[in-house]
């Protein structure tokens, strides 16, 4: 199919798209001077109707002659500002028909009046803007210099970012949508000491954790069950304590984290008994020998109590 058509045989409006193939009957139906005119007759399988399309050598196009009509896409319409060239037949008709020539002259005069008003408006706008060519050129060069400096500054920032991040791609300019999305991100102000503790805690956490934290991994039936707030708070505290013990134990036992492990201890955890190690017994003996010297080494796990 050379272009989209509407099938007129179908009960409902059906469009046949451009490029759809059919098994057609081809035959010669005439000539345009020495160029033959061919007819292509095909059957639409959806409704069983016949569609016929012929070649048009005069206009170098295809014409639907039976069973369908061409879809109107606006390509054949004359838009504003376009110049339509008359054919030899139209020029001959205007020479022989005085009334047709008069109608054409009236239409041309009306169009000339409309075009004249528009041309005068454009000339007035040009005279207003370019009354002083030097001042107009100076304004343009000044605005161009300002925009050029802004573009050079943005280019320098972009190149610096690409060098720091080792990016091998072109970065698009920043938009208002990017600023709005970036404003949703919040970064905590931990300071120097807080950042070190946060790094240690992050490295102490297991890489793949499958256990639920604060009840987030519970089933739907457990989440639906109502529990007292005090019991839920106690369970959260117990879970947080267990997780903290697990992380700090891993941090002290991991040989790669032994040099960076830092713990803040203020006293033992109430209700938990711990067996003394050999190093603690030696420290106790040193304190008994030299009571004036404070020798302290952090235990394996020790936290603040609630």
N, C-alpha and C positions, 0 to 999 in steps of 0.2 A: 504494500500500500504506500503510495507516494506521500500522502498526508492524512491526518485524521479525518474520518467521515462519520456521519450519522446514518444508521440504517433506517430507512423509512418503511420497511416491511415488518420489522419487529413490532409486537404489541406495545412494549415499553421502550422508551428511548434508549438505544444501544449505540455506543460509540466503538468504532474500530480504530485502534491506534495505528500510528505511522510505523511502517516496517513489518506489519503482519503479513505473512505469506499465504497465498492461495494458489490452487491449481486452476489456471485460467485458460479459456479458449481464445487464442489470438488469431485475428484475421484482418485483412486489409479492407478498409471501407471507403477510401478515397485518396485524393492527392491535394496537396497545397503546392501549386506550381509543380516542381519535380520531386517534392518530398512526400512520401506516402503517409497516410493517416491510418493508424492501427487501432483496433478495438480489442479490449480485454474484458471478457465476460466470465464472471465467477459466481459461485454459489455460497451464500452465507449459511454455514452449518447450524447456527443457532435458531434461525427461523425458516430456513429453506428458500428464502427469496434470492433473486438474481440481481447482481450488481454489475454494471457496465461502465468502464472508464475508457476514454479515448485520448489519444495524443493530440496536442494543439501546436503544430509547428509554427504557426504565426506568432504566438506569444511564448513559445518554448515552455509549455506547461502541460498539465493533464487536466481533463475536464470530466466530471462525473455526469453521465447522461441518463442513467436509469438505476432505480432501486436505492439510492442514497443521495446525500447532499454533503457538500464540504463543510467542515467545522469552521465557524467564523472566529478567527484568532486576532482580527484587527490588522493583519498584515496588508490587506488589499485596500485599506482606507487611506485617504489622503490626509495627512496631518498638517497642522498649521506650519507655514513656512516652506513647505515642499512645493516645488515647481513641477507641474504636470505638462509633459510634452505632447503636443497634438500629433496624431498620425496623419498620414497622407489623405485618408478618406475624410477625416474631420476638417482638414484644411480645405479640401475640395468642396465640402458641403458648406463651409462658411463663405466661400467665394460665390457659390451659386444661390445661397439662401440669404437674402438681405435681413430678414427678421432675426435669424440666428446670429448673424454678425452683429446686429444692434444689441442683442442681449449680452453677447460676449463683451462688447465695448462698455456697456453700463456696469457690468460686474467688474471689469478691469478698473474703471474710474472709482468705484466704491472701494476696492482693495487698495488703490493708490492713495486715496484720502486717509485710510487707516494707517498705511505704512508711513505716510508723510508725517502724521502726528507723532508716531513712535520715533521716527528718525530725529525730529526736532527735540524731543525729550532727551534722547541720547546725546545730541550735540550740546544742549544746555548743561547737562550733567558733566560732560567732558570739559566745557569751558569753565565751569565752576571749580572743578578739581585742578585743572591745569592752567589757571589764569596766570600764575607765576611759576614757570617751570622749575626755576632754581629752588624756590621754597618747597615745592612738591618733591623734587628729587632729594632735597636735604632731609625732609621728614621720612622718606622711604629708607634712605641710607642710615638714619639714626635708629629707626625701629629694627632694621636688619642687624645693626651692630649689637643692639641689646639682645635680640633673639639668638645671635650667633654666640655671644658669651654664655648665655644660659645653656645652649646646646653643647658647647665645649665643656662646661662644668659637669653636666649630666654624663657626658661621654667619659670624662676622667673618672667620675665616681663608678660608673659601670665597669670600666676597664680595671680599676683597682679592686672591685669586688670579684671580678673574674680571676684576677691574679691570686687573690687571697684564698678563694675557694677552689682554685684549679678547675674552672669550668671551661669546657671546650665548646660552648654553645653561645648563641646571641641572646641577650637578656632584653625582654620587652620593656617599654617604659612603664613606670609605676602609675597605677590608676586609683580612682577613689574606692573602687571595690577592694583592691589590695589593702589600702589603708584601713578600711572598715574591718576586714577580716583579721588583719594583724592586731587591731585594737582589742580583739577578743582574747588574745593570749596574755596571760599574766605570769610574770616571773617573780619568784620570792626573793626578798632581800635578806640573805642569810649572813652576809659578812664573810670575813676570811675564815674565822674558826668554824662558823656554821657550814660553810661550803665544804671544808675538809671532812667534817662529820657526815655530811650528806653523801659525799663521795665514798667514804668508808662504808656507810650503811648500804649504799647502792651496790658496791662490790661484794658485800657480805651476803646479799640476798641470793638465793639459788636462781639459776638462769631459767629453769622451767619449773614453775610451781603449779601443782594441780590441786592443792588443798584450798578450801574456801577461806576467805578473809572477811571477818566481821559479818558472816552469814550471807555473803553475796552469792556463794555457789550452792545454796540450799535448793531443794526441790520446791515445786509450786505448792505441794501439800504442806510442807514445813513453813513456807512463807505465809500461807493462809491461816495457819493456826495462831490464835491469839495467845500471847504470853504476857505475864506481868512485866511492867517496865523495869522493876528492880532486878528481876531474874535475867532479863535481856541485857541490862547494863553489866551484871556480874559475869555473864557469859562473854561479853565483848572484852571486858578487862582480862578475863582468863585467857582468851584467845590471843590478845595483844601481848600478854606476858609470855605465853608459850612461843609465839613467833619471835619475840625479842630474844629469848633464851636460845632458840635455834640459830638465829642469825649470828649472835655474838659468839656462840660456841664454834660455829663454822669459821668465823673470822679469826679466832684464837688458835684453831687447829689447822687452818690452811697455811702451809709454809709460805705461800706467796703473799699472804696478808698479815703475817706475823709482825713484820716491821712497821705496819701502818695501823695496827689495831689500837684504838684509843677508847678507854672506858672511863666514865665518870661514876665514882662510887662514893657514897656517903655513909653506908652502913649495911649490915646484913639484912636479908629478907626475913621477916618474921614468919615463924611457922615452918621454916625449911632447915633441916639439919644436913650438914655437909661434912664428909670425912676429910680430915686434915691430910695434906700430902707431906712428903719428906722435906720439901723446900720450906714449908711453913714451920715445921718443927725446928729446922735449923735457924730460921729467923727468930723464933721464940727463944731459943737458947742464946742467940746473940743479944737480944734485948735484955735477957736476964743478966748477961755478963756486963753489958754497957747500957744501963738504964737511961743515961743522958742522951743517947744517940737514937734518933727516930729512924728505924729502917722499915720501910713498907714496900710491898710489892703487890700489885693488884691480883686478886684471885682469878679463877677461871671465869666465873660469871657473878656479877653483883650489880644490883639495880636499886633505884630509889623505891621506897614503899609508898603506897597511896596515903 
